[in-house]
Amino acid sequence: MRIPLLTTAALSLSSPGPDELFERGDGDTIWATPHDSYSSSIGVLGCKVNTDRIAYWPQSVDCNNVCVSVKYKDRQVYLLRIDQSGGAYDMSYDAWNYLYTGKSATEKPASGGTVAMESKNVDASNCRSLIRTKGNRLPLSAANSINFLSSCLQQPNSWVAKNYMTFNIADSICTLGIDEQCKLNWPEANQPSCPHTLGAMVTLKDNPVFNVQYPSGKRVLASSGASSAPVAGTGGSDDDSAARKCTQPLMLIVSSVALGFLSYFS
């Protein structure tokens, strides 16, 4: 059954305006800050990517520019850009620490505020090694990525349209669902089919996601909700951190209610 999509409201979150994007190859100076809690606004599964190399930029995530190169002095990293920040140029704490000090945050953790770095969009192939799936395809939540995915499938030549997989895992830190691949028969259907019930809310323990805690450098379970010290100069707050932690469960609730409502009237 084809379920109508919430295109207007939902796709506005993933369809950037022309003034929001860096064109590929155009470098720019950013003021980078460390971020120690994995999340993905488009539903990329943290248990299937390198969460130490993630970019949380202010620009909306689109279907092509999912990989950025960031340089500081003589050091450079590639980052997957799969989440949107509230305004800061955040990146995984380990990536920030390596660029800033030349050492992993787990080896020699550093603290500090914003640091001027150079960033540019690059071809997504540069980030393939950060994706841990067959064929290095972008792992998406089958239940909670459909609005972003459908916007990309409407651009059949986009990188995401040609390089995605869906899994029956409900949240981006992989605590709920079943680790099984689903298939989407697009455009005949806009809801993936899975071996088990789509969006099954069963506890998933086999694929833990870890964060590198700021500023201690300790690896902690993302599901533990372990807090970190505020990062100086980000303009963030404890309330902002709490709001970020609540984002994923709220998305799950909204998605479930919306799908149920539309199914009733279809």
HUKANOR-V124172 format. One line per field, one symbol per residue. psi: psi as a letter, one per 40 degrees, with the letter a starting at -180 (. if undefined). Layout:
psi=???
//
This chain:
psi=hhhiigddddedeegiideeihihehiihigiiihehhiheefhhdeeiheeghhgidiihaedgehihhihbeiiihhhgeihiedigiihddddddddeeiidedghiiibihhihiiiiiddeedeehgihefihhihddeeddddddddegdeidddegiiiifhdieefehahgiiiihghedifhihidihhfhgihheegihiihhhedeihihdedfhiiiihheeeiiddddddddedddddddddddddddddde.
//
